[in-house]
């Protein structure tokens, strides 16, 4: 799995929506890539902070936000890794 693939799957991974084999590939990549481990922790932290703020995302905004996270490539992420 490349870093780009991991970034594209991080939301599904955190939601427990990846098939077992793909989740295993995801975790194998994490074990070898410190940058992706850092990225995953940043996403987890963002989710925790957003959840703790007490603000509720308007229903109309949920889908566009999820799409944006799935399409976001992050700083320093190279497409050809």
Biopython code that builds the backbone (N, CA, C, O; Angstrom):
import numpy as np
from Bio.PDB.StructureBuilder import StructureBuilder

atoms = [
    (1, "UNK", "N", (0.852, -1.177, 0.000)),
    (1, "UNK", "CA", (0.000, 0.000, 0.000)),
    (1, "UNK", "C", (0.894, 1.233, 0.000)),
    (1, "UNK", "O", (1.906, 1.282, 0.698)),
    (2, "UNK", "N", (0.510, 2.216, -0.783)),
    (2, "UNK", "CA", (1.266, 3.463, -0.829)),
    (2, "UNK", "C", (0.701, 4.442, 0.207)),
    (2, "UNK", "O", (-0.388, 4.242, 0.744)),
    (3, "UNK", "N", (1.460, 5.491, 0.470)),
    (3, "UNK", "CA", (0.985, 6.538, 1.384)),
    (3, "UNK", "C", (-0.305, 7.155, 0.853)),
    (3, "UNK", "O", (-1.230, 7.424, 1.619)),
    (4, "UNK", "N", (-0.366, 7.375, -0.443)),
    (4, "UNK", "CA", (-1.556, 7.955, -1.066)),
    (4, "UNK", "C", (-2.779, 7.072, -0.830)),
    (4, "UNK", "O", (-3.853, 7.570, -0.493)),
    (5, "UNK", "N", (-2.614, 5.778, -1.005)),
    (5, "UNK", "CA", (-3.733, 4.858, -0.775)),
    (5, "UNK", "C", (-4.183, 4.909, 0.678)),
    (5, "UNK", "O", (-5.382, 4.900, 0.960)),
    (6, "UNK", "N", (-3.227, 4.963, 1.603)),
    (6, "UNK", "CA", (-3.564, 5.032, 3.015)),
    (6, "UNK", "C", (-4.369, 6.291, 3.318)),
    (6, "UNK", "O", (-5.383, 6.225, 4.013)),
    (7, "UNK", "N", (-3.933, 7.422, 2.808)),
    (7, "UNK", "CA", (-4.644, 8.686, 3.039)),
    (7, "UNK", "C", (-6.079, 8.582, 2.535)),
    (7, "UNK", "O", (-7.005, 9.078, 3.177)),
    (8, "UNK", "N", (-6.259, 7.944, 1.398)),
    (8, "UNK", "CA", (-7.593, 7.813, 0.827)),
    (8, "UNK", "C", (-8.490, 6.880, 1.645)),
    (8, "UNK", "O", (-9.715, 6.976, 1.568)),
    (9, "UNK", "N", (-7.890, 5.984, 2.424)),
    (9, "UNK", "CA", (-8.662, 4.992, 3.173)),
    (9, "UNK", "C", (-8.782, 5.292, 4.661)),
    (9, "UNK", "O", (-9.458, 4.554, 5.377)),
    (10, "UNK", "N", (-8.148, 6.350, 5.142)),
    (10, "UNK", "CA", (-8.074, 6.583, 6.580)),
    (10, "UNK", "C", (-9.459, 6.713, 7.224)),
    (10, "UNK", "O", (-9.672, 6.202, 8.323)),
    (11, "UNK", "N", (-10.389, 7.379, 6.569)),
    (11, "UNK", "CA", (-11.725, 7.533, 7.143)),
    (11, "UNK", "C", (-12.406, 6.177, 7.283)),
    (11, "UNK", "O", (-12.984, 5.873, 8.326)),
    (12, "UNK", "N", (-12.338, 5.367, 6.238)),
    (12, "UNK", "CA", (-12.941, 4.037, 6.311)),
    (12, "UNK", "C", (-12.264, 3.189, 7.385)),
    (12, "UNK", "O", (-12.931, 2.432, 8.089)),
    (13, "UNK", "N", (-10.948, 3.310, 7.513)),
    (13, "UNK", "CA", (-10.224, 2.560, 8.538)),
    (13, "UNK", "C", (-10.712, 2.937, 9.937)),
    (13, "UNK", "O", (-11.003, 2.069, 10.760)),
    (14, "UNK", "N", (-10.793, 4.220, 10.188)),
    (14, "UNK", "CA", (-11.210, 4.674, 11.511)),
    (14, "UNK", "C", (-12.666, 4.323, 11.811)),
    (14, "UNK", "O", (-13.040, 4.174, 12.974)),
    (15, "UNK", "N", (-13.481, 4.192, 10.783)),
    (15, "UNK", "CA", (-14.876, 3.806, 10.959)),
    (15, "UNK", "C", (-15.044, 2.286, 11.021)),
    (15, "UNK", "O", (-16.154, 1.794, 11.226)),
    (16, "UNK", "N", (-13.947, 1.543, 10.846)),
    (16, "UNK", "CA", (-14.023, 0.083, 10.857)),
    (16, "UNK", "C", (-14.712, -0.476, 9.624)),
    (16, "UNK", "O", (-15.284, -1.566, 9.666)),
    (17, "UNK", "N", (-14.660, 0.275, 8.516)),
    (17, "UNK", "CA", (-15.386, -0.110, 7.312)),
    (17, "UNK", "C", (-14.512, -0.796, 6.260)),
    (17, "UNK", "O", (-15.008, -1.150, 5.191)),
    (18, "UNK", "N", (-13.228, -0.987, 6.542)),
    (18, "UNK", "CA", (-12.366, -1.649, 5.565)),
    (18, "UNK", "C", (-12.516, -3.168, 5.676)),
    (18, "UNK", "O", (-12.638, -3.704, 6.777)),
    (19, "UNK", "N", (-12.506, -3.847, 4.548)),
    (19, "UNK", "CA", (-12.469, -5.314, 4.596)),
    (19, "UNK", "C", (-11.208, -5.764, 5.357)),
    (19, "UNK", "O", (-10.196, -5.063, 5.363)),
    (20, "UNK", "N", (-11.283, -6.900, 5.973)),
    (20, "UNK", "CA", (-10.190, -7.398, 6.825)),
    (20, "UNK", "C", (-8.836, -7.386, 6.118)),
    (20, "UNK", "O", (-7.839, -6.952, 6.695)),
    (21, "UNK", "N", (-8.796, -7.855, 4.882)),
    (21, "UNK", "CA", (-7.522, -7.917, 4.154)),
    (21, "UNK", "C", (-6.964, -6.512, 3.899)),
    (21, "UNK", "O", (-5.760, -6.287, 4.017)),
    (22, "UNK", "N", (-7.836, -5.585, 3.555)),
    (22, "UNK", "CA", (-7.378, -4.220, 3.295)),
    (22, "UNK", "C", (-6.936, -3.540, 4.590)),
    (22, "UNK", "O", (-5.969, -2.778, 4.591)),
    (23, "UNK", "N", (-7.634, -3.808, 5.684)),
    (23, "UNK", "CA", (-7.233, -3.267, 6.986)),
    (23, "UNK", "C", (-5.857, -3.800, 7.381)),
    (23, "UNK", "O", (-5.048, -3.071, 7.955)),
    (24, "UNK", "N", (-5.596, -5.057, 7.077)),
    (24, "UNK", "CA", (-4.282, -5.636, 7.378)),
    (24, "UNK", "C", (-3.191, -4.944, 6.562)),
    (24, "UNK", "O", (-2.120, -4.650, 7.092)),
    (25, "UNK", "N", (-3.450, -4.681, 5.283)),
    (25, "UNK", "CA", (-2.485, -3.954, 4.450)),
    (25, "UNK", "C", (-2.262, -2.550, 4.986)),
    (25, "UNK", "O", (-1.133, -2.058, 5.004)),
    (26, "UNK", "N", (-3.333, -1.908, 5.420)),
    (26, "UNK", "CA", (-3.277, -0.568, 6.004)),
    (26, "UNK", "C", (-2.350, -0.586, 7.218)),
    (26, "UNK", "O", (-1.467, 0.262, 7.345)),
    (27, "UNK", "N", (-2.556, -1.553, 8.104)),
    (27, "UNK", "CA", (-1.761, -1.636, 9.335)),
    (27, "UNK", "C", (-0.313, -2.022, 9.058)),
    (27, "UNK", "O", (0.590, -1.583, 9.770)),
    (28, "UNK", "N", (-0.084, -2.834, 8.039)),
    (28, "UNK", "CA", (1.301, -3.164, 7.652)),
    (28, "UNK", "C", (2.023, -1.908, 7.194)),
    (28, "UNK", "O", (3.185, -1.690, 7.539)),
    (29, "UNK", "N", (1.335, -1.084, 6.419)),
    (29, "UNK", "CA", (1.948, 0.161, 5.965)),
    (29, "UNK", "C", (2.249, 1.072, 7.155)),
    (29, "UNK", "O", (3.320, 1.672, 7.231)),
    (30, "UNK", "N", (1.302, 1.168, 8.076)),
    (30, "UNK", "CA", (1.518, 2.004, 9.267)),
    (30, "UNK", "C", (2.753, 1.557, 10.045)),
    (30, "UNK", "O", (3.514, 2.383, 10.548)),
    (31, "UNK", "N", (2.942, 0.246, 10.135)),
    (31, "UNK", "CA", (4.080, -0.285, 10.896)),
    (31, "UNK", "C", (5.410, 0.161, 10.305)),
    (31, "UNK", "O", (6.406, 0.272, 11.020)),
    (32, "UNK", "N", (5.426, 0.416, 8.993)),
    (32, "UNK", "CA", (6.670, 0.771, 8.314)),
    (32, "UNK", "C", (6.814, 2.256, 7.998)),
    (32, "UNK", "O", (7.883, 2.690, 7.569)),
    (33, "UNK", "N", (5.750, 3.047, 8.203)),
    (33, "UNK", "CA", (5.778, 4.433, 7.740)),
    (33, "UNK", "C", (5.410, 5.404, 8.873)),
    (33, "UNK", "O", (4.242, 5.548, 9.234)),
    (34, "UNK", "N", (6.412, 6.048, 9.407)),
    (34, "UNK", "CA", (6.196, 7.009, 10.485)),
    (34, "UNK", "C", (5.349, 8.197, 10.069)),
    (34, "UNK", "O", (4.563, 8.707, 10.868)),
    (35, "UNK", "N", (5.496, 8.644, 8.829)),
    (35, "UNK", "CA", (4.703, 9.773, 8.348)),
    (35, "UNK", "C", (3.214, 9.456, 8.345)),
    (35, "UNK", "O", (2.393, 10.296, 8.713)),
    (36, "UNK", "N", (2.873, 8.258, 7.934)),
    (36, "UNK", "CA", (1.460, 7.869, 7.909)),
    (36, "UNK", "C", (0.930, 7.630, 9.323)),
    (36, "UNK", "O", (-0.241, 7.893, 9.595)),
    (37, "UNK", "N", (1.781, 7.133, 10.224)),
    (37, "UNK", "CA", (1.342, 7.002, 11.626)),
    (37, "UNK", "C", (1.030, 8.377, 12.195)),
    (37, "UNK", "O", (0.032, 8.553, 12.893)),
    (38, "UNK", "N", (1.883, 9.353, 11.897)),
    (38, "UNK", "CA", (1.653, 10.717, 12.357)),
    (38, "UNK", "C", (0.361, 11.266, 11.766)),
    (38, "UNK", "O", (-0.433, 11.886, 12.474)),
    (39, "UNK", "N", (0.149, 11.043, 10.477)),
    (39, "UNK", "CA", (-1.069, 11.509, 9.822)),
    (39, "UNK", "C", (-2.307, 10.894, 10.479)),
    (39, "UNK", "O", (-3.274, 11.602, 10.760)),
    (40, "UNK", "N", (-2.281, 9.591, 10.723)),
    (40, "UNK", "CA", (-3.416, 8.920, 11.355)),
    (40, "UNK", "C", (-3.698, 9.511, 12.731)),
    (40, "UNK", "O", (-4.856, 9.740, 13.081)),
    (41, "UNK", "N", (-2.662, 9.757, 13.505)),
    (41, "UNK", "CA", (-2.857, 10.344, 14.832)),
    (41, "UNK", "C", (-3.409, 11.765, 14.741)),
    (41, "UNK", "O", (-4.207, 12.177, 15.583)),
    (42, "UNK", "N", (-2.988, 12.513, 13.726)),
    (42, "UNK", "CA", (-3.536, 13.866, 13.534)),
    (42, "UNK", "C", (-5.023, 13.805, 13.213)),
    (42, "UNK", "O", (-5.798, 14.616, 13.719)),
    (43, "UNK", "N", (-5.424, 12.861, 12.384)),
    (43, "UNK", "CA", (-6.839, 12.712, 12.053)),
    (43, "UNK", "C", (-7.609, 12.308, 13.300)),
    (43, "UNK", "O", (-8.680, 12.851, 13.569)),
    (44, "UNK", "N", (-7.074, 11.357, 14.066)),
    (44, "UNK", "CA", (-7.740, 10.946, 15.314)),
    (44, "UNK", "C", (-7.874, 12.123, 16.277)),
    (44, "UNK", "O", (-8.921, 12.300, 16.900)),
    (45, "UNK", "N", (-6.823, 12.922, 16.398)),
    (45, "UNK", "CA", (-6.858, 14.085, 17.285)),
    (45, "UNK", "C", (-7.897, 15.097, 16.825)),
    (45, "UNK", "O", (-8.619, 15.670, 17.640)),
    (46, "UNK", "N", (-7.968, 15.311, 15.528)),
    (46, "UNK", "CA", (-8.948, 16.241, 14.969)),
    (46, "UNK", "C", (-10.360, 15.773, 15.281)),
    (46, "UNK", "O", (-11.214, 16.574, 15.662)),
    (47, "UNK", "N", (-10.605, 14.492, 15.122)),
    (47, "UNK", "CA", (-11.923, 13.930, 15.428)),
    (47, "UNK", "C", (-12.236, 14.097, 16.913)),
    (47, "UNK", "O", (-13.355, 14.462, 17.275)),
    (48, "UNK", "N", (-11.259, 13.832, 17.764)),
    (48, "UNK", "CA", (-11.475, 13.955, 19.207)),
    (48, "UNK", "C", (-11.783, 15.398, 19.605)),
    (48, "UNK", "O", (-12.695, 15.649, 20.394)),
    (49, "UNK", "N", (-11.024, 16.337, 19.059)),
    (49, "UNK", "CA", (-11.241, 17.745, 19.384)),
    (49, "UNK", "C", (-12.597, 18.207, 18.872)),
    (49, "UNK", "O", (-13.330, 18.905, 19.574)),
    (50, "UNK", "N", (-12.924, 17.818, 17.656)),
    (50, "UNK", "CA", (-14.216, 18.214, 17.092)),
    (50, "UNK", "C", (-15.364, 17.628, 17.910)),
    (50, "UNK", "O", (-16.376, 18.292, 18.131)),
    (51, "UNK", "N", (-15.206, 16.406, 18.349)),
    (51, "UNK", "CA", (-16.249, 15.770, 19.155)),
    (51, "UNK", "C", (-16.375, 16.386, 20.531)),
    (51, "UNK", "O", (-17.472, 16.455, 21.085)),
    (52, "UNK", "N", (-15.267, 16.832, 21.086)),
    (52, "UNK", "CA", (-15.275, 17.412, 22.427)),
    (52, "UNK", "C", (-15.784, 18.843, 22.433)),
    (52, "UNK", "O", (-16.135, 19.376, 23.486)),
    (53, "UNK", "N", (-15.825, 19.464, 21.265)),
    (53, "UNK", "CA", (-16.223, 20.873, 21.222)),
    (53, "UNK", "C", (-17.704, 21.065, 21.492)),
    (53, "UNK", "O", (-18.142, 22.159, 21.847)),
    (54, "UNK", "N", (-18.474, 19.998, 21.323)),
    (54, "UNK", "CA", (-19.902, 20.106, 21.552)),
    (54, "UNK", "C", (-20.663, 20.663, 20.372)),
    (54, "UNK", "O", (-21.894, 20.660, 20.366)),
    (55, "UNK", "N", (-19.934, 21.147, 19.360)),
    (55, "UNK", "CA", (-20.597, 21.652, 18.164)),
    (55, "UNK", "C", (-21.094, 20.472, 17.339)),
    (55, "UNK", "O", (-20.445, 19.428, 17.266)),
    (56, "UNK", "N", (-22.223, 20.649, 16.736)),
    (56, "UNK", "CA", (-22.800, 19.616, 15.896)),
    (56, "UNK", "C", (-22.705, 20.071, 14.447)),
    (56, "UNK", "O", (-23.040, 21.207, 14.111)),
    (57, "UNK", "N", (-22.247, 19.169, 13.605)),
    (57, "UNK", "CA", (-22.169, 19.482, 12.178)),
    (57, "UNK", "C", (-23.578, 19.375, 11.614)),
    (57, "UNK", "O", (-24.292, 18.400, 11.852)),
    (58, "UNK", "N", (-23.952, 20.378, 10.878)),
    (58, "UNK", "CA", (-25.265, 20.367, 10.246)),
    (58, "UNK", "C", (-25.368, 19.166, 9.304)),
    (58, "UNK", "O", (-24.395, 18.839, 8.626)),
    (59, "UNK", "N", (-26.505, 18.516, 9.250)),
    (59, "UNK", "CA", (-26.647, 17.322, 8.407)),
    (59, "UNK", "C", (-26.252, 17.552, 6.950)),
    (59, "UNK", "O", (-25.681, 16.663, 6.318)),
    (60, "UNK", "N", (-26.547, 18.729, 6.414)),
    (60, "UNK", "CA", (-26.220, 19.008, 5.016)),
    (60, "UNK", "C", (-24.712, 19.081, 4.789)),
    (60, "UNK", "O", (-24.260, 18.963, 3.650)),
    (61, "UNK", "N", (-23.918, 19.275, 5.855)),
    (61, "UNK", "CA", (-22.476, 19.444, 5.713)),
    (61, "UNK", "C", (-21.697, 18.144, 5.871)),
    (61, "UNK", "O", (-20.513, 18.100, 5.536)),
    (62, "UNK", "N", (-22.321, 17.098, 6.366)),
    (62, "UNK", "CA", (-21.596, 15.861, 6.660)),
    (62, "UNK", "C", (-20.990, 15.247, 5.399)),
    (62, "UNK", "O", (-19.791, 14.970, 5.372)),
    (63, "UNK", "N", (-21.780, 15.031, 4.372)),
    (63, "UNK", "CA", (-21.279, 14.389, 3.156)),
    (63, "UNK", "C", (-20.154, 15.185, 2.491)),
    (63, "UNK", "O", (-19.134, 14.597, 2.131)),
    (64, "UNK", "N", (-20.306, 16.511, 2.315)),
    (64, "UNK", "CA", (-19.189, 17.264, 1.713)),
    (64, "UNK", "C", (-17.911, 17.212, 2.554)),
    (64, "UNK", "O", (-16.811, 17.172, 2.002)),
    (65, "UNK", "N", (-18.043, 17.211, 3.869)),
    (65, "UNK", "CA", (-16.859, 17.133, 4.721)),
    (65, "UNK", "C", (-16.173, 15.777, 4.588)),
    (65, "UNK", "O", (-14.949, 15.707, 4.477)),
    (66, "UNK", "N", (-16.955, 14.704, 4.599)),
    (66, "UNK", "CA", (-16.368, 13.375, 4.434)),
    (66, "UNK", "C", (-15.682, 13.253, 3.080)),
    (66, "UNK", "O", (-14.598, 12.678, 2.982)),
    (67, "UNK", "N", (-16.306, 13.788, 2.041)),
    (67, "UNK", "CA", (-15.685, 13.768, 0.710)),
    (67, "UNK", "C", (-14.368, 14.539, 0.714)),
    (67, "UNK", "O", (-13.384, 14.097, 0.122)),
    (68, "UNK", "N", (-14.350, 15.676, 1.374)),
    (68, "UNK", "CA", (-13.133, 16.486, 1.434)),
    (68, "UNK", "C", (-12.011, 15.739, 2.146)),
    (68, "UNK", "O", (-10.865, 15.780, 1.698)),
    (69, "UNK", "N", (-12.324, 15.055, 3.252)),
    (69, "UNK", "CA", (-11.300, 14.292, 3.959)),
    (69, "UNK", "C", (-10.783, 13.144, 3.099)),
    (69, "UNK", "O", (-9.585, 12.861, 3.092)),
    (70, "UNK", "N", (-11.673, 12.491, 2.383)),
    (70, "UNK", "CA", (-11.251, 11.374, 1.531)),
    (70, "UNK", "C", (-10.354, 11.857, 0.395)),
    (70, "UNK", "O", (-9.441, 11.142, -0.020)),
    (71, "UNK", "N", (-10.603, 13.051, -0.104)),
    (71, "UNK", "CA", (-9.843, 13.577, -1.240)),
    (71, "UNK", "C", (-8.592, 14.337, -0.816)),
    (71, "UNK", "O", (-7.736, 14.621, -1.654)),
    (72, "UNK", "N", (-8.468, 14.671, 0.465)),
    (72, "UNK", "CA", (-7.332, 15.442, 0.937)),
    (72, "UNK", "C", (-6.087, 14.580, 0.920)),
    (72, "UNK", "O", (-6.110, 13.443, 1.392)),
    (73, "UNK", "N", (-5.008, 15.106, 0.384)),
    (73, "UNK", "CA", (-3.780, 14.339, 0.247)),
    (73, "UNK", "C", (-2.757, 14.696, 1.308)),
    (73, "UNK", "O", (-1.758, 13.994, 1.462)),
    (74, "UNK", "N", (-2.984, 15.759, 2.031)),
    (74, "UNK", "CA", (-2.102, 16.125, 3.122)),
    (74, "UNK", "C", (-0.788, 16.710, 2.658)),
    (74, "UNK", "O", (-0.314, 16.416, 1.561)),
    (75, "UNK", "N", (-0.198, 17.547, 3.509)),
    (75, "UNK", "CA", (1.096, 18.126, 3.169)),
    (75, "UNK", "C", (2.169, 17.055, 3.162)),
    (75, "UNK", "O", (2.220, 16.197, 4.044)),
    (76, "UNK", "N", (3.014, 17.117, 2.167)),
    (76, "UNK", "CA", (4.138, 16.184, 2.105)),
    (76, "UNK", "C", (3.790, 14.809, 1.561)),
    (76, "UNK", "O", (4.682, 13.975, 1.409)),
    (77, "UNK", "N", (2.537, 14.547, 1.265)),
    (77, "UNK", "CA", (2.159, 13.255, 0.727)),
    (77, "UNK", "C", (2.488, 13.248, -0.749)),
    (77, "UNK", "O", (2.054, 14.122, -1.498)),
    (78, "UNK", "N", (3.248, 12.268, -1.156)),
    (78, "UNK", "CA", (3.625, 12.165, -2.565)),
    (78, "UNK", "C", (2.736, 11.142, -3.243)),
    (78, "UNK", "O", (2.445, 10.082, -2.687)),
    (79, "UNK", "N", (2.316, 11.468, -4.432)),
    (79, "UNK", "CA", (1.421, 10.562, -5.163)),
    (79, "UNK", "C", (2.115, 9.281, -5.615)),
    (79, "UNK", "O", (1.443, 8.276, -5.847)),
    (80, "UNK", "N", (3.405, 9.289, -5.742)),
    (80, "UNK", "CA", (4.099, 8.117, -6.312)),
    (80, "UNK", "C", (4.835, 7.291, -5.254)),
    (80, "UNK", "O", (5.793, 6.592, -5.587)),
    (81, "UNK", "N", (4.433, 7.350, -4.055)),
    (81, "UNK", "CA", (5.122, 6.543, -3.028)),
    (81, "UNK", "C", (4.775, 5.100, -3.180)),
    (81, "UNK", "O", (5.254, 4.266, -2.412)),
]
sb = StructureBuilder()
sb.init_structure("model")
sb.init_model(0)
sb.init_chain("A")
sb.init_seg("    ")
for serial, (resi, resn, name, xyz) in enumerate(atoms, 1):
    if name == "N":
        sb.init_residue(resn, " ", resi, " ")
    sb.init_atom(name, np.array(xyz, "f"), 0.0, 1.0, " ", f" {name:<3s}", serial, name[0])
structure = sb.get_structure()
